[in-house]
Amino acid sequence: MQGFFARLDSKPDGSQELMRWKCGIPGKDGTIWANGLYPLTMEFSEDYPHKPPKCKFPAGFFHPNVYPSGTVCLSILNEEEAWKPGITIKQILLGVQDLLDSPNPLSPAQEDAYLIFTQNKPEYERRVAQQVRQHPKESLLGP
């Protein structure tokens, strides 16, 4: 899983936050998302693994299947749809990466991105390119 990372977040006092992870999801090579590394926060509840973690990009992340709050809309992250306790962190990260370049128009979470994706592909690609520039691969790499 080259280019991905998932690590514990830190609390304000510097201790580790076991229930919140900071992740990075690279755009797939050969797609309009390539050359970007997208920050994702994964928050686990006390009910994990019976309930899926909440996965969020930064608020305002432009994608048809990401709510304006940044929450990812993906069947494997929904306990009423495809979530199973055996789904691994690796599978979640790969699923979110797949979603980036393969939006599900049957499950829109953000009206603006959905309409642009379905009605104006050149504008959609321009907006994604803008987002790639906001999240270059080098931006999240580090210790």
Phi and psi in degrees as a GROMACS rama.xvg file:
@    title "Ramachandran Plot"
@    xaxis  label "Phi"
@    yaxis  label "Psi"
@TYPE xy
-65.1948  132.651  GLN-2
92.5053  -15.9058  GLY-3
-83.3294  155.289  PHE-4
-149.562  154.676  PHE-5
-148.859  117.397  ALA-6
-141.753  156.361  ARG-7
-60.2943  143.181  LEU-8
-81.3824  166.038  ASP-9
-110.488  143.992  SER-10
-79.7699  165.777  LYS-11
-55.6133  -28.8718  PRO-12
-84.2785  1.86529  ASP-13
93.8921  -12.1568  GLY-14
-74.1685  164.13  SER-15
-84.5747  141.414  GLN-16
-98.2667  101.339  GLU-17
-66.9834  -25.8535  LEU-18
-95.3357  0.637171  MET-19
-134.675  126.637  ARG-20
-118.091  143.753  TRP-21
-99.1344  127.639  LYS-22
-126.648  161.611  CYS-23
-132.206  131.82  GLY-24
-119.721  116.293  ILE-25
-77.6952  147.153  PRO-26
-70.4813  144.904  GLY-27
-68.3643  138.241  LYS-28
-57.2594  144.02  ASP-29
81.1184  5.93068  GLY-30
-117.48  170.387  THR-31
-69.6234  -11.8675  ILE-32
-91.0829  -7.96166  TRP-33
-57.6509  156.673  ALA-34
73.8792  6.68012  ASN-35
-115.217  153.296  GLY-36
-129.882  112.411  LEU-37
-100.503  125.459  TYR-38
-73.6213  132.628  PRO-39
-134.604  133.834  LEU-40
-103.911  132.46  THR-41
-114.973  118.68  MET-42
-113.695  126.845  GLU-43
-101.908  141.806  PHE-44
-96.4647  171.976  SER-45
-63.7858  -18.9642  GLU-46
-87.1563  -0.668491  ASP-47
-66.2871  136.464  TYR-48
-94.3726  9.59077  PRO-49
-72.5985  -24.9885  HIS-50
-120.689  143.52  LYS-51
-71.4704  157.495  PRO-52
-71.9422  154.269  PRO-53
-85.5927  128.338  LYS-54
-114.073  126.993  CYS-55
-134.845  131.633  LYS-56
-84.6157  172.971  PHE-57
-59.1639  147.477  PRO-58
-54.1655  139.029  ALA-59
86.8192  3.83659  GLY-60
-58.9529  129.416  PHE-61
-86.8562  106.242  PHE-62
-168.045  139.276  HIS-63
-58.9022  -26.595  PRO-64
-108.624  26.4207  ASN-65
-125.794  122.126  VAL-66
-63.5028  156.388  TYR-67
-52.5568  -28.2475  PRO-68
-71.2882  -15.2381  SER-69
103.905  -11.1901  GLY-70
-65.9761  132.051  THR-71
-81.2813  132.411  VAL-72
-102.539  102.612  CYS-73
-146.653  134.579  LEU-74
-56.4957  -37.9431  SER-75
-71.1337  -9.46992  ILE-76
-102.615  9.83439  LEU-77
-116.88  117.356  ASN-78
-65.4898  -20.2681  GLU-79
-88.7897  -6.04883  GLU-80
-112.34  -98.0125  GLU-81
-108.649  5.27737  ALA-82
-64.8874  135.731  TRP-83
-135.681  140.945  LYS-84
-56.4898  -21.6818  PRO-85
-82.113  -4.53444  GLY-86
-68.0189  128.649  ILE-87
-90.3108  164.023  THR-88
-58.3578  -42.1523  ILE-89
-57.9504  -45.0852  LYS-90
-64.1913  -37.5622  GLN-91
-63.8955  -48.9391  ILE-92
-61.9079  -42.2372  LEU-93
-66.0291  -37.6782  LEU-94
-63.9407  -41.5303  GLY-95
-67.158  -39.7756  VAL-96
-61.2243  -44.1113  GLN-97
-60.8318  -40.0371  ASP-98
-61.9807  -34.7174  LEU-99
-51.8237  -53.0199  LEU-100
-92.0751  -6.99906  ASP-101
-128.737  68.7986  SER-102
-59.9346  150.96  PRO-103
-100.362  101.792  ASN-104
-67.8779  -11.8541  PRO-105
-85.0856  -5.3774  LEU-106
-135.521  58.8501  SER-107
-68.8668  141.785  PRO-108
-119.817  -13.2116  ALA-109
-140.573  111.058  GLN-110
-58.7894  -47.741  GLU-111
-57.8107  -52.7023  ASP-112
-64.4023  -38.289  ALA-113
-62.4585  -48.8521  TYR-114
-63.3234  -43.5141  LEU-115
-65.1004  -42.4178  ILE-116
-60.4208  -42.3029  PHE-117
-85.9941  -19.5035  THR-118
-119.273  -16.1437  GLN-119
-150.024  77.5895  ASN-120
-57.5619  -42.6581  LYS-121
-58.9036  -40.2674  PRO-122
-68.6066  -38.7519  GLU-123
-59.4571  -47.4394  TYR-124
-64.4942  -36.1174  GLU-125
-64.1192  -42.9197  ARG-126
-67.2365  -38.233  ARG-127
-65.4573  -42.9761  VAL-128
-59.5629  -37.7219  ALA-129
-63.1231  -40.866  GLN-130
-68.5748  -37.2049  GLN-131
-59.1282  -43.1985  VAL-132
-64.8374  -31.1017  ARG-133
-72.8495  -23.9666  GLN-134
-129.727  60.0424  HIS-135
-63.2988  151.772  PRO-136
-52.3636  -37.2127  LYS-137
-69.7358  -18.4394  GLU-138
-66.6476  -33.5424  SER-139
-105.761  -8.02192  LEU-140
-71.0315  139.639  LEU-141
169.287  -165.344  GLY-142
